[in-house]
């Protein structure tokens, strides 16, 4: 057995920082490859909307060069709006055999005929957006782009009965920016204060556990624990904690990270009942993995007036480098009402904070305050997600909405689930099977795996003699495999998170075999200890 690392308290590190130590150990043997299953960056991506993006970029450049045709080559201007749609249609005809161009032609038809949007304005907005020649206007999100992404969210987030006219979007630099902006604006607008209780649906993406503890916020965390033995659903007793009127907000990831399980209908019904009893509870739902789930329903569709929705395009479209996300808030929401009912002194402070933006700062909606807060208010006039990013976001959304047979969705679901099966088959234990699981990650329960392989006594010995973090160090040093500790995500039992998105199927076969072989070594050590 290798020397333990427990002499250094790595358990205090975020799992995403601890991974650097694990990677170093995994790379310590130079003639052995490393398999990093720790990070959730997918190794698949949507190609057609990217082809469309680059082809549209070529069209936009043609248009730019036309406007200043008398100037030396290399200088362009703003595309001319007159007859722009006719020139775009001609571009489609001339280049129809190029990858991505047929997609653009169909997208134009879809925007006009299915979404009922003005095709001329759509082409104008996309042309300027992809060139990045203007500040984002409106700064919260480009107008046609917002309408398209709203329709996408209604479809993908299961927003039954919610009209696109009833909510607003703020386009942001991925889910991480959304989280940072929301925490900041909730604090700045007196909606959460130092010492307030907030509930956290655990297990959860680590920053939701770490940010509230910062001296910027100093919030009191109340854990709402999902039950591993019940398919990682929240027991009713845990959810009922939210009826406590002293709890100001409930933050969760749905489907969860790392169990990768969506909240079932029973729990959604319970949450709906809880909101009726605690109508001023703020809900933040991070639904980045919702597009991987079957028949997904966001909490935004269950209690829309209470809920802030975070969605990111990063994982589903393989676009982590693009940094594409949105924050959604209904126009009639409890957060704006809470601000309106603050103490007079607090409202005066906020009016002063936003006084440079309008003569009536008290009327600024929270989602627009988020925009201003994201640029320290004073830089509000240059706020907003870069317009080329918004254009790519639009093409991703259109690609999914136009895929009526869901070919892309079926393909990536199949990829992930085949990897899930490969890992567990070669680990030689039963594959977890849950209709609510999306299998983007899997949690390897170290005690349960030990018991399944060699019995209860061996599992007890492992838990007694081995620190779970040391097991992960051992896995990294002995096999070159990087897994992240479940503890860092609020998992109560000893476990490891493995991403099923960022490696190839044969590599998950290798991971299963390697962990199985290491378990055999532990078992031999156990047998020696009994003699």
C-alpha positions as CSV (number, residue, x, y, z in Angstrom):
1,X,0.0,0.0,0.0
2,X,1.3,3.5,-0.8
3,X,2.1,6.0,1.9
4,X,-1.0,7.8,3.0
5,X,-1.5,11.5,2.1
6,X,-3.5,12.1,5.3
7,X,-0.6,13.9,6.8
8,X,-1.5,16.8,4.5
9,X,-5.1,17.9,4.9
10,X,-6.2,17.8,1.3
11,X,-9.8,17.3,2.4
12,X,-10.1,21.1,2.8
13,X,-9.5,21.7,-0.9
14,X,-12.3,22.0,-3.4
15,X,-12.4,18.8,-5.5
16,X,-11.7,20.9,-8.6
17,X,-8.4,22.1,-6.9
18,X,-7.6,18.7,-5.5
19,X,-7.7,17.3,-9.0
20,X,-4.3,18.9,-9.7
21,X,-2.7,16.8,-7.0
22,X,-4.5,13.7,-8.4
23,X,-3.4,14.5,-11.9
24,X,0.2,14.9,-10.7
25,X,0.1,11.4,-9.2
26,X,-1.6,9.9,-12.2
27,X,1.2,11.3,-14.4
28,X,3.9,10.1,-12.1
29,X,4.6,7.0,-14.3
30,X,5.8,8.4,-17.6
31,X,5.1,5.4,-19.8
32,X,1.5,5.1,-18.6
33,X,-1.4,7.2,-20.0
34,X,-3.6,9.2,-17.7
35,X,-7.4,8.8,-17.7
36,X,-9.0,11.9,-16.2
37,X,-12.6,11.1,-15.4
38,X,-12.7,13.9,-12.9
39,X,-13.9,16.8,-14.9
40,X,-17.2,17.0,-16.7
41,X,-16.0,18.6,-20.0
42,X,-17.7,16.5,-22.7
43,X,-15.6,15.1,-25.6
44,X,-18.6,15.3,-28.0
45,X,-20.0,18.4,-29.6
46,X,-22.7,19.6,-32.0
47,X,-21.0,20.2,-35.4
48,X,-23.9,21.4,-37.6
49,X,-24.7,24.6,-35.7
50,X,-21.0,25.4,-35.6
51,X,-20.8,24.9,-39.4
52,X,-23.7,27.3,-39.7
53,X,-22.0,29.8,-37.4
54,X,-18.9,29.9,-39.5
55,X,-20.7,30.0,-42.8
56,X,-22.9,32.9,-41.6
57,X,-19.7,34.6,-40.6
58,X,-18.5,34.5,-44.1
59,X,-21.8,35.9,-45.3
60,X,-21.6,38.7,-42.8
61,X,-18.0,39.5,-43.9
62,X,-19.1,39.8,-47.5
63,X,-21.8,42.2,-46.4
64,X,-19.3,44.2,-44.4
65,X,-16.9,44.5,-47.3
66,X,-19.7,45.7,-49.7
67,X,-20.5,48.7,-47.6
68,X,-17.0,50.2,-48.0
69,X,-16.1,48.8,-51.4
70,X,-14.0,51.9,-52.4
71,X,-11.7,51.5,-49.4
72,X,-8.5,49.4,-49.6
73,X,-8.9,45.6,-49.0
74,X,-9.2,44.6,-45.4
75,X,-11.5,47.3,-44.3
76,X,-15.3,46.8,-43.9
77,X,-18.2,48.6,-42.6
78,X,-21.7,48.0,-41.2
79,X,-23.7,45.7,-43.4
80,X,-26.4,47.5,-45.4
81,X,-29.9,46.6,-44.3
82,X,-31.6,47.3,-47.6
83,X,-32.3,44.0,-49.4
84,X,-30.2,42.1,-46.9
85,X,-32.6,39.1,-46.8
86,X,-32.5,38.8,-50.6
87,X,-28.7,38.8,-50.5
88,X,-28.7,36.2,-47.7
89,X,-31.1,34.0,-49.8
90,X,-28.7,34.3,-52.7
91,X,-25.8,33.4,-50.5
92,X,-27.7,30.2,-49.5
93,X,-28.3,29.3,-53.2
94,X,-24.7,29.9,-54.2
95,X,-23.2,27.9,-51.4
96,X,-25.8,25.3,-50.7
97,X,-23.3,22.4,-51.1
98,X,-21.1,23.8,-48.3
99,X,-21.4,22.2,-44.8
100,X,-23.7,24.3,-42.6
101,X,-25.3,26.3,-45.4
102,X,-28.4,24.0,-45.7
103,X,-28.8,24.4,-41.9
104,X,-28.9,28.2,-42.3
105,X,-31.5,28.0,-45.0
106,X,-33.7,25.8,-42.9
107,X,-33.1,28.0,-39.9
108,X,-34.3,31.0,-41.7
109,X,-37.5,29.2,-42.7
110,X,-38.0,27.9,-39.2
111,X,-37.6,31.3,-37.6
112,X,-40.1,32.8,-40.1
113,X,-42.7,30.0,-40.5
114,X,-42.6,28.2,-37.2
115,X,-41.6,30.9,-34.7
116,X,-43.4,33.7,-36.5
117,X,-40.5,36.1,-36.1
118,X,-39.5,38.7,-38.7
119,X,-36.9,37.1,-40.9
120,X,-35.5,40.4,-42.0
121,X,-34.8,41.5,-38.4
122,X,-33.4,38.0,-37.6
123,X,-30.9,38.2,-40.4
124,X,-30.0,41.8,-39.5
125,X,-29.5,40.9,-35.9
126,X,-27.4,37.8,-36.6
127,X,-25.2,39.6,-39.2
128,X,-24.2,42.4,-36.8
129,X,-24.0,39.9,-33.9
130,X,-21.6,37.5,-35.6
131,X,-19.4,40.4,-36.7
132,X,-19.3,41.7,-33.1
133,X,-19.3,45.3,-34.4
134,X,-21.8,46.7,-31.9
135,X,-22.2,46.7,-28.1
136,X,-24.8,44.2,-27.1
137,X,-28.1,46.1,-27.4
138,X,-30.3,45.5,-25.5
139,X,-27.5,44.7,-23.0
140,X,-29.5,42.1,-21.2
141,X,-29.9,40.1,-24.5
142,X,-30.4,40.7,-28.2
143,X,-34.2,41.0,-28.9
144,X,-34.7,38.2,-31.5
145,X,-32.1,36.0,-29.9
146,X,-34.0,36.3,-26.6
147,X,-37.3,35.2,-28.3
148,X,-35.6,32.1,-29.8
149,X,-33.9,31.0,-26.6
150,X,-37.1,31.5,-24.7
151,X,-38.8,29.1,-27.1
152,X,-36.0,26.6,-26.7
153,X,-36.2,26.7,-22.9
154,X,-40.0,26.2,-22.9
155,X,-39.4,23.1,-25.0
156,X,-36.4,21.7,-23.2
157,X,-37.2,22.6,-19.6
158,X,-40.7,21.2,-19.7
159,X,-42.3,24.6,-19.1
160,X,-45.9,23.6,-19.4
161,X,-48.3,26.5,-19.6
162,X,-45.6,29.2,-19.5
163,X,-45.7,31.7,-22.3
164,X,-42.5,33.2,-23.7
165,X,-44.1,36.6,-23.0
166,X,-44.1,35.9,-19.3
167,X,-40.4,35.7,-18.5
168,X,-37.1,37.5,-19.3
169,X,-33.6,36.3,-20.0
170,X,-30.2,37.6,-19.2
171,X,-27.5,36.1,-21.5
172,X,-24.3,35.3,-19.5
173,X,-20.9,33.8,-19.8
174,X,-22.0,30.2,-18.9
175,X,-23.6,28.8,-15.8
176,X,-20.6,29.8,-13.6
177,X,-21.2,33.5,-14.4
178,X,-24.9,33.0,-13.8
179,X,-24.2,31.7,-10.3
180,X,-21.8,34.5,-9.4
181,X,-24.1,37.2,-10.7
182,X,-27.1,35.8,-8.9
183,X,-25.3,35.5,-5.5
184,X,-24.0,39.0,-5.9
185,X,-27.3,40.6,-6.9
186,X,-29.3,38.8,-4.2
187,X,-26.9,40.3,-1.6
188,X,-26.7,43.7,-3.1
189,X,-30.5,43.9,-3.3
190,X,-30.9,42.9,0.4
191,X,-32.7,39.6,-0.5
192,X,-30.1,37.6,1.4
193,X,-28.1,39.0,4.2
194,X,-25.3,37.9,6.5
195,X,-26.5,35.2,8.9
196,X,-29.5,34.3,6.7
197,X,-30.4,30.6,6.4
198,X,-30.4,29.1,2.9
199,X,-31.2,25.5,2.0
200,X,-28.9,23.5,-0.3
201,X,-30.1,20.4,-2.1
202,X,-27.2,18.0,-1.7
203,X,-25.3,16.5,-3.3
204,X,-24.6,19.5,-5.4
205,X,-22.0,21.3,-7.6
206,X,-19.3,22.3,-5.2
207,X,-19.5,26.2,-5.6
208,X,-23.0,26.2,-4.2
209,X,-21.5,24.9,-0.9
210,X,-18.4,27.1,-1.0
211,X,-19.7,30.5,-2.0
212,X,-22.2,31.0,0.9
213,X,-19.4,30.5,3.3
214,X,-17.3,33.3,1.9
215,X,-17.1,36.5,4.0
216,X,-18.8,38.2,1.1
217,X,-22.0,36.4,2.2
218,X,-21.6,34.4,5.5
219,X,-24.8,32.5,5.1
220,X,-26.0,29.6,7.2
221,X,-26.4,26.5,5.2
222,X,-29.3,24.0,5.8
223,X,-28.7,20.8,3.9
224,X,-31.6,19.0,2.2
225,X,-30.1,15.6,1.7
226,X,-31.0,13.3,-1.2
227,X,-31.3,9.6,-0.3
228,X,-28.8,7.3,-2.1
229,X,-30.9,4.3,-1.2
230,X,-33.9,5.8,-2.9
231,X,-32.5,6.7,-6.2
232,X,-31.0,10.0,-5.0
233,X,-34.5,11.5,-4.5
234,X,-35.2,13.9,-1.7
235,X,-37.2,12.3,1.1
236,X,-40.3,14.2,2.0
237,X,-39.0,14.8,5.5
238,X,-35.9,16.6,4.0
239,X,-38.0,18.7,1.6
240,X,-40.3,19.7,4.4
241,X,-37.3,21.5,6.0
242,X,-38.1,24.2,3.5
243,X,-41.4,25.1,5.3
244,X,-39.2,26.8,7.9
245,X,-40.0,30.5,7.4
246,X,-36.5,31.4,8.5
247,X,-35.0,29.8,5.3
248,X,-34.7,32.5,2.7
249,X,-33.8,30.5,-0.4
250,X,-33.3,26.9,-1.7
251,X,-30.5,26.3,-4.2
252,X,-30.3,23.0,-6.2
253,X,-29.0,21.4,-9.3
254,X,-31.5,19.4,-11.3
255,X,-30.6,16.8,-12.6
256,X,-28.2,16.6,-9.7
257,X,-24.4,16.8,-9.8
258,X,-22.9,14.3,-9.3
259,X,-25.7,11.7,-8.9
260,X,-27.1,12.9,-12.3
261,X,-30.7,12.2,-11.3
262,X,-33.7,14.4,-12.1
263,X,-36.2,15.3,-9.4
264,X,-39.2,12.9,-9.8
265,X,-42.8,14.0,-10.1
266,X,-43.6,13.1,-6.5
267,X,-40.9,15.4,-5.2
268,X,-42.0,18.2,-7.6
269,X,-45.6,17.9,-6.2
270,X,-44.2,18.2,-2.6
271,X,-42.2,21.2,-3.6
272,X,-45.2,22.8,-5.1
273,X,-47.1,22.2,-1.9
274,X,-44.3,23.7,0.2
275,X,-44.2,26.9,-1.9
276,X,-47.9,27.3,-1.1
277,X,-47.0,27.2,2.6
278,X,-43.8,29.3,2.2
279,X,-44.8,31.6,-0.6
280,X,-41.8,34.0,-0.2
281,X,-39.1,31.2,-0.6
282,X,-36.6,32.0,-3.3
283,X,-35.7,29.0,-5.4
284,X,-32.5,28.8,-7.6
285,X,-32.6,25.8,-10.0
286,X,-29.5,25.1,-12.0
287,X,-30.8,22.9,-14.9
288,X,-27.7,22.5,-17.0
289,X,-28.2,18.7,-17.4
290,X,-31.9,18.9,-18.0
291,X,-31.5,18.5,-21.7
292,X,-30.1,15.0,-21.2
293,X,-33.2,13.9,-19.3
294,X,-36.3,12.2,-20.6
295,X,-39.5,14.2,-20.0
296,X,-37.7,16.8,-17.9
297,X,-39.7,19.3,-15.9
298,X,-37.8,22.3,-14.3
299,X,-38.9,23.8,-11.0
300,X,-39.3,26.9,-13.1
301,X,-42.4,25.3,-14.5
302,X,-43.7,24.3,-11.0
303,X,-43.2,27.5,-9.1
304,X,-42.2,30.1,-11.7
305,X,-42.8,33.2,-9.6
306,X,-40.4,32.0,-6.9
307,X,-37.7,30.6,-9.2
308,X,-34.5,31.8,-10.8
309,X,-33.6,29.4,-13.6
310,X,-30.0,28.9,-14.7
311,X,-29.3,27.1,-17.9
312,X,-26.0,26.5,-19.7
313,X,-25.4,25.3,-23.3
314,X,-22.0,24.1,-22.3
315,X,-22.5,20.4,-21.7
316,X,-25.3,19.4,-24.1
317,X,-23.7,21.0,-27.1
318,X,-20.1,20.4,-26.1
319,X,-19.4,24.2,-25.8
320,X,-17.7,24.7,-22.5
321,X,-15.2,27.0,-24.2
322,X,-17.9,29.2,-25.6
323,X,-19.2,30.2,-22.1
324,X,-22.9,30.3,-23.1
325,X,-25.7,30.5,-20.5
326,X,-28.9,32.3,-19.5
327,X,-30.7,33.4,-16.3
328,X,-34.5,33.4,-16.5
329,X,-36.9,35.2,-14.3
330,X,-40.7,35.6,-14.7
331,X,-41.9,39.1,-15.1
332,X,-44.2,38.7,-12.1
333,X,-41.8,37.3,-9.5
334,X,-41.6,37.4,-5.7
335,X,-38.0,38.8,-5.8
336,X,-39.1,42.1,-7.3
337,X,-42.0,42.2,-4.8
338,X,-39.6,41.6,-1.9
339,X,-37.4,44.5,-3.1
340,X,-40.5,46.7,-3.3
341,X,-41.3,45.9,0.4
342,X,-37.9,46.5,1.8
343,X,-37.4,49.0,4.6
344,X,-37.4,52.6,3.5
345,X,-33.7,53.0,4.4
346,X,-32.8,49.9,2.4
347,X,-34.8,51.1,-0.6
348,X,-33.1,54.5,-0.4
349,X,-29.6,52.8,-0.5
350,X,-30.7,50.8,-3.6
351,X,-32.1,53.9,-5.3
352,X,-28.7,55.5,-4.7
353,X,-26.9,52.5,-6.1
354,X,-28.8,52.5,-9.3
355,X,-29.4,56.2,-9.6
356,X,-27.0,56.7,-12.5
357,X,-29.1,54.4,-14.7
358,X,-32.5,56.0,-14.6
359,X,-34.5,58.8,-12.8
360,X,-36.7,56.0,-11.4
361,X,-34.3,53.4,-10.0
362,X,-36.9,51.9,-7.8
363,X,-38.7,50.5,-10.9
364,X,-35.6,48.6,-12.2
365,X,-36.4,44.9,-12.2
366,X,-34.1,42.5,-10.5
367,X,-32.9,40.8,-13.7
368,X,-31.9,44.3,-15.0
369,X,-30.2,45.0,-11.7
370,X,-28.2,41.8,-12.3
371,X,-27.0,43.2,-15.6
372,X,-25.9,46.4,-14.0
373,X,-24.3,44.6,-11.0
374,X,-22.4,42.3,-13.4
375,X,-20.5,45.4,-14.5
376,X,-20.3,47.2,-11.1
377,X,-23.2,49.4,-12.2
378,X,-21.0,52.2,-13.5
379,X,-20.1,50.0,-16.6
380,X,-23.7,49.1,-17.3
381,X,-23.6,50.8,-20.6
382,X,-21.0,48.2,-21.8
383,X,-22.7,45.2,-20.2
384,X,-23.9,42.1,-21.9
385,X,-22.7,38.8,-23.4
386,X,-20.6,39.3,-26.5
387,X,-22.8,39.2,-29.6
388,X,-20.9,36.4,-31.4
389,X,-21.6,34.3,-28.4
390,X,-25.2,35.1,-28.5
391,X,-25.3,34.2,-32.2
392,X,-23.8,30.8,-31.6
393,X,-26.3,30.3,-28.7
394,X,-29.1,31.0,-31.2
395,X,-27.8,28.5,-33.7
396,X,-27.4,25.8,-31.0
397,X,-31.1,26.4,-29.9
398,X,-32.4,26.3,-33.5
399,X,-30.5,23.1,-34.3
400,X,-32.2,21.4,-31.4
401,X,-35.6,22.7,-32.1
402,X,-35.4,21.8,-35.7
403,X,-34.3,18.3,-34.9
404,X,-37.9,16.9,-34.8
405,X,-36.7,13.3,-34.6
406,X,-34.2,14.1,-31.8
407,X,-31.3,12.5,-33.6
408,X,-28.6,14.5,-31.8
409,X,-30.2,14.0,-28.4
410,X,-30.5,10.2,-29.0
411,X,-26.9,10.0,-30.1
412,X,-25.3,11.7,-27.1
413,X,-27.6,9.9,-24.7
414,X,-26.5,6.6,-26.3
415,X,-22.9,7.6,-26.0
416,X,-23.1,8.3,-22.3
417,X,-25.1,5.3,-21.4
418,X,-22.8,2.9,-23.3
419,X,-19.9,4.4,-21.3
420,X,-21.9,3.9,-18.1
421,X,-22.5,0.2,-19.0
422,X,-18.8,-0.3,-20.0
423,X,-17.5,1.0,-16.7
424,X,-19.8,-1.1,-14.5
425,X,-19.6,-4.2,-16.6
426,X,-15.8,-4.3,-16.3
427,X,-15.9,-3.2,-12.7
428,X,-17.9,-6.5,-12.4
429,X,-20.8,-5.2,-10.4
430,X,-24.5,-4.6,-11.4
431,X,-25.1,-1.5,-13.4
432,X,-27.3,1.1,-11.6
433,X,-30.6,1.4,-13.5
434,X,-32.9,4.4,-12.8
435,X,-35.4,6.0,-15.2
436,X,-34.6,9.4,-13.6
437,X,-30.9,9.1,-14.2
438,X,-29.2,11.0,-17.1
439,X,-25.8,9.2,-16.5
440,X,-23.7,12.3,-17.2
441,X,-21.7,11.4,-14.0
442,X,-21.7,8.3,-11.8
443,X,-21.0,8.1,-8.1
444,X,-18.9,5.2,-7.2
445,X,-19.9,4.3,-3.6
446,X,-16.6,2.8,-2.3
447,X,-18.2,0.9,0.6
448,X,-21.0,-0.5,-1.5
449,X,-18.6,-1.6,-4.3
450,X,-16.4,-3.3,-1.8
451,X,-19.3,-5.2,-0.4
452,X,-20.6,-6.2,-3.8
453,X,-17.2,-7.5,-4.8
454,X,-16.0,-9.3,-1.6
455,X,-18.7,-9.1,1.1
456,X,-19.7,-7.0,4.1
457,X,-16.7,-7.9,6.3
458,X,-14.2,-6.7,3.6
459,X,-16.2,-3.5,3.1
460,X,-16.1,-2.8,6.9
461,X,-12.3,-3.4,6.9
462,X,-11.8,-1.0,4.0
463,X,-13.8,1.7,5.7
464,X,-12.0,1.2,9.0
465,X,-8.4,1.0,7.6
466,X,-8.5,3.3,4.5
467,X,-9.3,7.0,4.3
468,X,-11.5,7.5,1.3
469,X,-9.3,10.3,0.0
470,X,-6.3,8.0,0.3
471,X,-8.1,5.5,-1.9
472,X,-8.4,8.1,-4.6
473,X,-4.7,9.0,-4.3
474,X,-4.0,5.3,-4.5
475,X,-6.2,4.9,-7.6
476,X,-4.4,7.8,-9.3
477,X,-0.9,6.7,-8.5
478,X,-1.4,3.0,-9.2
479,X,-3.7,3.2,-12.3
480,X,-3.3,6.7,-13.7
481,X,-7.1,7.3,-13.2
482,X,-8.4,10.6,-11.8
483,X,-11.7,10.6,-9.9
484,X,-13.0,13.4,-7.7
485,X,-14.1,12.8,-4.1
486,X,-17.8,12.8,-3.5
487,X,-17.4,14.6,-0.2
488,X,-16.6,17.8,-2.0
489,X,-20.0,17.7,-3.5
490,X,-21.8,17.2,-0.2
491,X,-22.1,13.4,-0.6
492,X,-22.3,11.8,2.9
493,X,-20.9,8.4,2.2
494,X,-17.3,7.6,0.9
495,X,-17.5,7.9,-2.9
496,X,-15.9,9.1,-6.1
497,X,-17.3,11.1,-9.0
498,X,-16.6,9.8,-12.5
499,X,-17.6,11.8,-15.5
500,X,-19.1,9.7,-18.3
501,X,-18.8,12.5,-20.8
502,X,-15.2,13.2,-21.4
503,X,-13.5,9.9,-22.3
504,X,-14.2,7.2,-24.9
505,X,-15.9,3.9,-24.3
506,X,-12.8,1.8,-24.4
507,X,-11.3,4.1,-21.8
508,X,-14.2,3.4,-19.4
509,X,-13.6,-0.3,-20.0
510,X,-10.0,0.4,-18.8
511,X,-11.2,2.3,-15.8
512,X,-13.5,-0.5,-14.8
513,X,-10.8,-3.1,-15.1
514,X,-8.2,-0.9,-13.3
515,X,-10.5,-0.2,-10.3
516,X,-11.5,-3.9,-10.2
517,X,-7.8,-4.9,-10.2
518,X,-7.0,-2.4,-7.4
519,X,-9.9,-3.8,-5.4
520,X,-8.4,-7.3,-5.7
521,X,-5.1,-5.9,-4.3
522,X,-7.0,-4.4,-1.3
523,X,-8.7,-7.8,-0.8
524,X,-5.4,-9.6,-0.7
525,X,-4.2,-7.2,1.9
526,X,-7.4,-7.8,3.9
527,X,-6.9,-11.6,3.7
528,X,-3.3,-11.2,5.0
529,X,-4.6,-9.1,7.9
530,X,-6.8,-11.9,9.0
531,X,-3.9,-14.4,9.4
